Amino acid sequence: MITSEQARALAEEILNGGREVDEAVEVGVYPFAEGFVAWPMENEPEDVTVLPGVAGGGCVVIDRHSGEVLIRPLMAPELVADHYRRERATRDPVSGLR
């Protein structure tokens, strides 16, 4: 069973792993019954008229029971959690495959 603290530490390692220490971003974590949704909380740009260097983004879902980590498109964490619940409900209980 993954705790909130373990989920945050894992998410910070995944989302900040490729960044220099001084470029690390804060990580948001949304807990739900089956796990955690985590995403990088990027700083708002000083000039909102300048396009970002990267369009889109991603988040991770960490399964509370297995520790499995899945990458998902960045959406509201409640939506990501809902999609994960529905996806998990369609998996084969033995193989874990859909």
N, CA, C and O atoms as a GROMACS GRO file, in nm:
protein
  392
    1MET      N    1   0.085  -0.118   0.000
    1MET     CA    2   0.000   0.000   0.000
    1MET      C    3   0.090   0.124   0.000
    1MET      O    4   0.177   0.139   0.085
    2ILE      N    5   0.067   0.211  -0.096
    2ILE     CA    6   0.145   0.335  -0.111
    2ILE      C    7   0.081   0.445  -0.027
    2ILE      O    8  -0.040   0.467  -0.036
    3THR      N    9   0.160   0.513   0.053
    3THR     CA   10   0.110   0.626   0.134
    3THR      C   11   0.118   0.756   0.053
    3THR      O   12   0.183   0.761  -0.051
    4SER      N   13   0.053   0.858   0.103
    4SER     CA   14   0.060   0.990   0.037
    4SER      C   15   0.204   1.040   0.029
    4SER      O   16   0.246   1.096  -0.073
    5GLU      N   17   0.279   1.020   0.136
    5GLU     CA   18   0.419   1.065   0.139
    5GLU      C   19   0.503   0.991   0.035
    5GLU      O   20   0.585   1.052  -0.034
    6GLN      N   21   0.482   0.860   0.024
    6GLN     CA   22   0.555   0.782  -0.075
    6GLN      C   23   0.516   0.822  -0.216
    6GLN      O   24   0.601   0.830  -0.305
    7ALA      N   25   0.387   0.848  -0.238
    7ALA     CA   26   0.340   0.890  -0.370
    7ALA      C   27   0.402   1.024  -0.408
    7ALA      O   28   0.446   1.041  -0.522
    8ARG      N   29   0.407   1.118  -0.315
    8ARG     CA   30   0.467   1.249  -0.344
    8ARG      C   31   0.615   1.235  -0.376
    8ARG      O   32   0.664   1.295  -0.471
    9ALA      N   33   0.687   1.155  -0.298
    9ALA     CA   34   0.831   1.136  -0.322
    9ALA      C   35   0.856   1.073  -0.459
    9ALA      O   36   0.945   1.116  -0.532
   10LEU      N   37   0.777   0.972  -0.493
   10LEU     CA   38   0.791   0.907  -0.623
   10LEU      C   39   0.758   1.004  -0.736
   10LEU      O   40   0.830   1.010  -0.836
   11ALA      N   41   0.651   1.080  -0.720
   11ALA     CA   42   0.611   1.177  -0.823
   11ALA      C   43   0.718   1.285  -0.840
   11ALA      O   44   0.748   1.323  -0.953
   12GLU      N   45   0.774   1.332  -0.731
   12GLU     CA   46   0.880   1.434  -0.741
   12GLU      C   47   1.001   1.378  -0.814
   12GLU      O   48   1.063   1.448  -0.894
   13GLU      N   49   1.036   1.253  -0.786
   13GLU     CA   50   1.148   1.190  -0.855
   13GLU      C   51   1.121   1.177  -1.005
   13GLU      O   52   1.208   1.205  -1.087
   14ILE      N   53   1.000   1.134  -1.040
   14ILE     CA   54   0.964   1.116  -1.181
   14ILE      C   55   0.956   1.251  -1.253
   14ILE      O   56   1.013   1.266  -1.361
   15LEU      N   57   0.887   1.347  -1.195
   15LEU     CA   58   0.859   1.473  -1.264
   15LEU      C   59   0.976   1.572  -1.260
   15LEU      O   60   0.984   1.661  -1.344
   16ASN      N   61   1.065   1.557  -1.163
   16ASN     CA   62   1.180   1.647  -1.155
   16ASN      C   63   1.312   1.577  -1.186
   16ASN      O   64   1.418   1.640  -1.182
   17GLY      N   65   1.307   1.448  -1.215
   17GLY     CA   66   1.429   1.370  -1.235
   17GLY      C   67   1.524   1.422  -1.340
   17GLY      O   68   1.645   1.410  -1.324
   18GLY      N   69   1.472   1.480  -1.447
   18GLY     CA   70   1.557   1.530  -1.554
   18GLY      C   71   1.593   1.677  -1.542
   18GLY      O   72   1.655   1.733  -1.632
   19ARG      N   73   1.554   1.740  -1.433
   19ARG     CA   74   1.579   1.884  -1.415
   19ARG      C   75   1.695   1.907  -1.320
   19ARG      O   76   1.725   1.825  -1.233
   20GLU      N   77   1.760   2.020  -1.339
   20GLU     CA   78   1.861   2.064  -1.243
   20GLU      C   79   1.790   2.098  -1.112
   20GLU      O   80   1.673   2.134  -1.113
   21VAL      N   81   1.861   2.088  -1.001
   21VAL     CA   82   1.800   2.112  -0.870
   21VAL      C   83   1.734   2.249  -0.863
   21VAL      O   84   1.626   2.264  -0.807
   22ASP      N   85   1.799   2.351  -0.919
   22ASP     CA   86   1.744   2.487  -0.912
   22ASP      C   87   1.628   2.508  -1.010
   22ASP      O   88   1.564   2.613  -1.007
   23GLU      N   89   1.600   2.409  -1.096
   23GLU     CA   90   1.488   2.417  -1.190
   23GLU      C   91   1.372   2.326  -1.150
   23GLU      O   92   1.273   2.317  -1.223
   24ALA      N   93   1.382   2.260  -1.036
   24ALA     CA   94   1.277   2.168  -0.992
   24ALA      C   95   1.147   2.245  -0.970
   24ALA      O   96   1.149   2.360  -0.924
   25VAL      N   97   1.037   2.181  -1.002
   25VAL     CA   98   0.906   2.244  -0.983
   25VAL      C   99   0.832   2.174  -0.870
   25VAL      O  100   0.859   2.059  -0.837
   26GLU      N  101   0.739   2.247  -0.811
   26GLU     CA  102   0.654   2.189  -0.709
   26GLU      C  103   0.563   2.087  -0.775
   26GLU      O  104   0.524   2.103  -0.891
   27VAL      N  105   0.530   1.983  -0.703
   27VAL     CA  106   0.446   1.877  -0.756
   27VAL      C  107   0.314   1.878  -0.680
   27VAL      O  108   0.311   1.876  -0.557
   28GLY      N  109   0.204   1.880  -0.756
   28GLY     CA  110   0.071   1.869  -0.696
   28GLY      C  111   0.031   1.723  -0.688
   28GLY      O  112   0.063   1.646  -0.779
   29VAL      N  113  -0.037   1.684  -0.582
   29VAL     CA  114  -0.082   1.546  -0.566
   29VAL      C  115  -0.229   1.546  -0.526
   29VAL      O  116  -0.269   1.611  -0.430
   30TYR      N  117  -0.308   1.471  -0.601
   30TYR     CA  118  -0.451   1.455  -0.574
   30TYR      C  119  -0.476   1.310  -0.535
   30TYR      O  120  -0.464   1.221  -0.619
   31PRO      N  121  -0.510   1.284  -0.409
   31PRO     CA  122  -0.539   1.147  -0.368
   31PRO      C  123  -0.681   1.107  -0.404
   31PRO      O  124  -0.773   1.188  -0.398
   32PHE      N  125  -0.699   0.982  -0.442
   32PHE     CA  126  -0.832   0.925  -0.462
   32PHE      C  127  -0.825   0.780  -0.418
   32PHE      O  128  -0.716   0.728  -0.392
   33ALA      N  129  -0.939   0.713  -0.408
   33ALA     CA  130  -0.945   0.580  -0.346
   33ALA      C  131  -0.846   0.481  -0.406
   33ALA      O  132  -0.785   0.404  -0.332
   34GLU      N  133  -0.829   0.483  -0.537
   34GLU     CA  134  -0.744   0.384  -0.604
   34GLU      C  135  -0.599   0.427  -0.616
   34GLU      O  136  -0.514   0.345  -0.652
   35GLY      N  137  -0.568   0.552  -0.587
   35GLY     CA  138  -0.430   0.597  -0.602
   35GLY      C  139  -0.413   0.746  -0.590
   35GLY      O  140  -0.480   0.813  -0.511
   36PHE      N  141  -0.320   0.798  -0.669
   36PHE     CA  142  -0.283   0.939  -0.664
   36PHE      C  143  -0.258   0.990  -0.805
   36PHE      O  144  -0.200   0.920  -0.888
   37VAL      N  145  -0.302   1.111  -0.832
   37VAL     CA  146  -0.267   1.180  -0.956
   37VAL      C  147  -0.165   1.286  -0.917
   37VAL      O  148  -0.187   1.361  -0.822
   38ALA      N  149  -0.055   1.294  -0.989
   38ALA     CA  150   0.049   1.393  -0.960
   38ALA      C  151   0.087   1.466  -1.088
   38ALA      O  152   0.090   1.406  -1.196
   39TRP      N  153   0.115   1.595  -1.076
   39TRP     CA  154   0.148   1.677  -1.192
   39TRP      C  155   0.245   1.787  -1.151
   39TRP      O  156   0.247   1.828  -1.035
   40PRO      N  157   0.325   1.835  -1.247
   40PRO     CA  158   0.417   1.946  -1.217
   40PRO      C  159   0.339   2.077  -1.214
   40PRO      O  160   0.260   2.106  -1.304
   41MET      N  161   0.361   2.154  -1.110
   41MET     CA  162   0.294   2.284  -1.097
   41MET      C  163   0.391   2.390  -1.149
   41MET      O  164   0.462   2.457  -1.073
   42GLU      N  165   0.391   2.404  -1.281
   42GLU     CA  166   0.482   2.499  -1.346
   42GLU      C  167   0.447   2.641  -1.306
   42GLU      O  168   0.330   2.674  -1.281
   43ASN      N  169   0.549   2.725  -1.300
   43ASN     CA  170   0.526   2.866  -1.269
   43ASN      C  171   0.454   2.934  -1.384
   43ASN      O  172   0.477   2.902  -1.501
   44GLU      N  173   0.368   3.028  -1.351
   44GLU     CA  174   0.300   3.107  -1.454
   44GLU      C  175   0.403   3.195  -1.524
   44GLU      O  176   0.492   3.249  -1.458
   45PRO      N  177   0.392   3.212  -1.655
   45PRO     CA  178   0.487   3.298  -1.726
   45PRO      C  179   0.467   3.444  -1.688
   45PRO      O  180   0.356   3.487  -1.656
   46GLU      N  181   0.577   3.520  -1.690
   46GLU     CA  182   0.567   3.662  -1.660
   46GLU      C  183   0.486   3.734  -1.766
   46GLU      O  184   0.406   3.822  -1.735
   47ASP      N  185   0.506   3.695  -1.892
   47ASP     CA  186   0.434   3.757  -2.004
   47ASP      C  187   0.340   3.652  -2.063
   47ASP      O  188   0.384   3.560  -2.132
   48VAL      N  189   0.210   3.667  -2.036
   48VAL     CA  190   0.114   3.566  -2.082
   48VAL      C  191   0.090   3.569  -2.232
   48VAL      O  192   0.022   3.481  -2.285
   49THR      N  193   0.144   3.668  -2.302
   49THR     CA  194   0.128   3.674  -2.447
   49THR      C  195   0.234   3.591  -2.520
   49THR      O  196   0.224   3.572  -2.641
   50VAL      N  197   0.334   3.543  -2.448
   50VAL     CA  198   0.440   3.462  -2.507
   50VAL      C  199   0.400   3.316  -2.496
   50VAL      O  200   0.364   3.267  -2.389
   51LEU      N  201   0.405   3.246  -2.609
   51LEU     CA  202   0.369   3.104  -2.610
   51LEU      C  203   0.469   3.022  -2.529
   51LEU      O  204   0.588   3.054  -2.526
   52PRO      N  205   0.423   2.916  -2.463
   52PRO     CA  206   0.515   2.831  -2.387
   52PRO      C  207   0.607   2.753  -2.480
   52PRO      O  208   0.575   2.733  -2.597
   53GLY      N  209   0.720   2.709  -2.427
   53GLY     CA  210   0.815   2.630  -2.505
   53GLY      C  211   0.762   2.493  -2.538
   53GLY      O  212   0.804   2.433  -2.637
   54VAL      N  213   0.670   2.440  -2.456
   54VAL     CA  214   0.613   2.308  -2.476
   54VAL      C  215   0.461   2.320  -2.467
   54VAL      O  216   0.409   2.379  -2.372
   55ALA      N  217   0.392   2.264  -2.565
   55ALA     CA  218   0.246   2.264  -2.561
   55ALA      C  219   0.200   2.133  -2.500
   55ALA      O  220   0.259   2.028  -2.525
   56GLY      N  221   0.096   2.139  -2.420
   56GLY     CA  222   0.046   2.018  -2.357
   56GLY      C  223   0.129   1.982  -2.236
   56GLY      O  224   0.210   2.062  -2.189
   57GLY      N  225   0.110   1.868  -2.188
   57GLY     CA  226   0.184   1.824  -2.071
   57GLY      C  227   0.129   1.691  -2.025
   57GLY      O  228   0.038   1.635  -2.086
   58GLY      N  229   0.184   1.642  -1.919
   58GLY     CA  230   0.141   1.514  -1.868
   58GLY      C  231   0.136   1.511  -1.718
   58GLY      O  232   0.185   1.601  -1.650
   59CYS      N  233   0.078   1.406  -1.668
   59CYS     CA  234   0.073   1.380  -1.525
   59CYS      C  235   0.096   1.231  -1.506
   59CYS      O  236   0.101   1.156  -1.603
   60VAL      N  237   0.108   1.189  -1.383
   60VAL     CA  238   0.124   1.047  -1.355
   60VAL      C  239   0.014   1.002  -1.260
   60VAL      O  240  -0.033   1.077  -1.175
   61VAL      N  241  -0.027   0.877  -1.277
   61VAL     CA  242  -0.118   0.812  -1.184
   61VAL      C  243  -0.036   0.704  -1.114
   61VAL      O  244   0.029   0.623  -1.179
   62ILE      N  245  -0.041   0.704  -0.982
   62ILE     CA  246   0.028   0.604  -0.902
   62ILE      C  247  -0.078   0.519  -0.834
   62ILE      O  248  -0.157   0.569  -0.753
   63ASP      N  249  -0.080   0.391  -0.866
   63ASP     CA  250  -0.178   0.300  -0.808
   63ASP      C  251  -0.148   0.282  -0.659
   63ASP      O  252  -0.035   0.249  -0.622
   64ARG      N  253  -0.248   0.302  -0.576
   64ARG     CA  254  -0.231   0.296  -0.431
   64ARG      C  255  -0.192   0.156  -0.383
   64ARG      O  256  -0.118   0.143  -0.285
   65HIS      N  257  -0.240   0.052  -0.451
   65HIS     CA  258  -0.217  -0.085  -0.404
   65HIS      C  259  -0.092  -0.149  -0.463
   65HIS      O  260  -0.020  -0.220  -0.393
   66SER      N  261  -0.066  -0.125  -0.591
   66SER     CA  262   0.048  -0.192  -0.656
   66SER      C  263   0.171  -0.103  -0.672
   66SER      O  264   0.282  -0.154  -0.689
   67GLY      N  265   0.152   0.028  -0.668
   67GLY     CA  266   0.263   0.120  -0.694
   67GLY      C  267   0.288   0.142  -0.842
   67GLY      O  268   0.380   0.215  -0.879
   68GLU      N  269   0.207   0.078  -0.927
   68GLU     CA  270   0.222   0.096  -1.071
   68GLU      C  271   0.209   0.244  -1.107
   68GLU      O  272   0.123   0.315  -1.053
   69VAL      N  273   0.294   0.291  -1.198
   69VAL     CA  274   0.292   0.430  -1.242
   69VAL      C  275   0.253   0.436  -1.388
   69VAL      O  276   0.311   0.367  -1.472
   70LEU      N  277   0.154   0.518  -1.418
   70LEU     CA  278   0.107   0.537  -1.555
   70LEU      C  279   0.115   0.684  -1.590
   70LEU      O  280   0.085   0.770  -1.508
   71ILE      N  281   0.155   0.713  -1.712
   71ILE     CA  282   0.160   0.852  -1.760
   71ILE      C  283   0.031   0.880  -1.834
   71ILE      O  284  -0.014   0.800  -1.916
   72ARG      N  285  -0.027   0.994  -1.805
   72ARG     CA  286  -0.155   1.034  -1.864
   72ARG      C  287  -0.146   1.179  -1.911
   72ARG      O  288  -0.061   1.255  -1.862
   73PRO      N  289  -0.233   1.219  -2.005
   73PRO     CA  290  -0.237   1.360  -2.045
   73PRO      C  291  -0.277   1.447  -1.927
   73PRO      O  292  -0.353   1.404  -1.840
   74LEU      N  293  -0.226   1.568  -1.925
   74LEU     CA  294  -0.257   1.660  -1.817
   74LEU      C  295  -0.398   1.715  -1.833
   74LEU      O  296  -0.427   1.790  -1.927
   75MET      N  297  -0.483   1.678  -1.741
   75MET     CA  298  -0.621   1.726  -1.732
   75MET      C  299  -0.647   1.752  -1.584
   75MET      O  300  -0.560   1.731  -1.500
   76ALA      N  301  -0.767   1.797  -1.553
   76ALA     CA  302  -0.804   1.814  -1.413
   76ALA      C  303  -0.783   1.682  -1.341
   76ALA      O  304  -0.820   1.577  -1.394
   77PRO      N  305  -0.724   1.682  -1.222
   77PRO     CA  306  -0.695   1.555  -1.155
   77PRO      C  307  -0.818   1.469  -1.130
   77PRO      O  308  -0.809   1.347  -1.130
   78GLU      N  309  -0.932   1.532  -1.108
   78GLU     CA  310  -1.055   1.454  -1.087
   78GLU      C  311  -1.091   1.375  -1.213
   78GLU      O  312  -1.138   1.262  -1.204
   79LEU      N  313  -1.070   1.436  -1.330
   79LEU     CA  314  -1.097   1.366  -1.457
   79LEU      C  315  -0.999   1.251  -1.479
   79LEU      O  316  -1.037   1.143  -1.523
   80VAL      N  317  -0.873   1.276  -1.448
   80VAL     CA  318  -0.771   1.171  -1.463
   80VAL      C  319  -0.806   1.053  -1.372
   80VAL      O  320  -0.799   0.938  -1.414
   81ALA      N  321  -0.843   1.083  -1.248
   81ALA     CA  322  -0.880   0.978  -1.153
   81ALA      C  323  -1.002   0.900  -1.203
   81ALA      O  324  -1.005   0.778  -1.194
   82ASP      N  325  -1.100   0.971  -1.256
   82ASP     CA  326  -1.220   0.905  -1.309
   82ASP      C  327  -1.186   0.814  -1.427
   82ASP      O  328  -1.236   0.702  -1.435
   83HIS      N  329  -1.101   0.861  -1.517
   83HIS     CA  330  -1.058   0.779  -1.632
   83HIS      C  331  -0.984   0.655  -1.582
   83HIS      O  332  -1.004   0.545  -1.634
   84TYR      N  333  -0.899   0.673  -1.481
   84TYR     CA  334  -0.823   0.560  -1.427
   84TYR      C  335  -0.917   0.456  -1.366
   84TYR      O  336  -0.900   0.336  -1.388
   85ARG      N  337  -1.017   0.501  -1.291
   85ARG     CA  338  -1.114   0.409  -1.231
   85ARG      C  339  -1.184   0.326  -1.338
   85ARG      O  340  -1.197   0.204  -1.326
   86ARG      N  341  -1.227   0.394  -1.444
   86ARG     CA  342  -1.297   0.321  -1.552
   86ARG      C  343  -1.205   0.225  -1.623
   86ARG      O  344  -1.244   0.113  -1.656
   87GLU      N  345  -1.080   0.268  -1.648
   87GLU     CA  346  -0.983   0.180  -1.714
   87GLU      C  347  -0.953   0.059  -1.627
   87GLU      O  348  -0.946  -0.054  -1.677
   88ARG      N  349  -0.935   0.081  -1.500
   88ARG     CA  350  -0.902  -0.027  -1.407
   88ARG      C  351  -1.016  -0.128  -1.398
   88ARG      O  352  -0.992  -0.248  -1.383
   89ALA      N  353  -1.139  -0.080  -1.406
   89ALA     CA  354  -1.256  -0.167  -1.397
   89ALA      C  355  -1.266  -0.262  -1.516
   89ALA      O  356  -1.330  -0.366  -1.506
   90THR      N  357  -1.203  -0.227  -1.629
   90THR     CA  358  -1.211  -0.312  -1.748
   90THR      C  359  -1.093  -0.408  -1.759
   90THR      O  360  -1.089  -0.489  -1.852
   91ARG      N  361  -0.997  -0.402  -1.667
   91ARG     CA  362  -0.882  -0.492  -1.673
   91ARG      C  363  -0.918  -0.633  -1.627
   91ARG      O  364  -1.005  -0.653  -1.543
   92ASP      N  365  -0.848  -0.730  -1.686
   92ASP     CA  366  -0.861  -0.868  -1.641
   92ASP      C  367  -0.796  -0.879  -1.503
   92ASP      O  368  -0.682  -0.837  -1.487
   93PRO      N  369  -0.866  -0.933  -1.404
   93PRO     CA  370  -0.812  -0.938  -1.268
   93PRO      C  371  -0.688  -1.026  -1.254
   93PRO      O  372  -0.609  -1.007  -1.161
   94VAL      N  373  -0.668  -1.121  -1.343
   94VAL     CA  374  -0.552  -1.210  -1.333
   94VAL      C  375  -0.432  -1.151  -1.405
   94VAL      O  376  -0.324  -1.141  -1.348
   95SER      N  377  -0.450  -1.112  -1.531
   95SER     CA  378  -0.337  -1.065  -1.611
   95SER      C  379  -0.313  -0.916  -1.597
   95SER      O  380  -0.202  -0.869  -1.622
   96GLY      N  381  -0.416  -0.841  -1.556
   96GLY     CA  382  -0.402  -0.695  -1.549
   96GLY      C  383  -0.419  -0.628  -1.684
   96GLY      O  384  -0.407  -0.506  -1.695
   97LEU      N  385  -0.447  -0.708  -1.788
   97LEU     CA  386  -0.464  -0.654  -1.923
   97LEU      C  387  -0.610  -0.624  -1.949
   97LEU      O  388  -0.699  -0.679  -1.886
   98ARG      N  389  -0.631  -0.534  -2.046
   98ARG     CA  390  -0.768  -0.503  -2.086
   98ARG      C  391  -0.815  -0.597  -2.191
   98ARG      O  392  -0.928  -0.587  -2.238
   0.00000   0.00000   0.00000
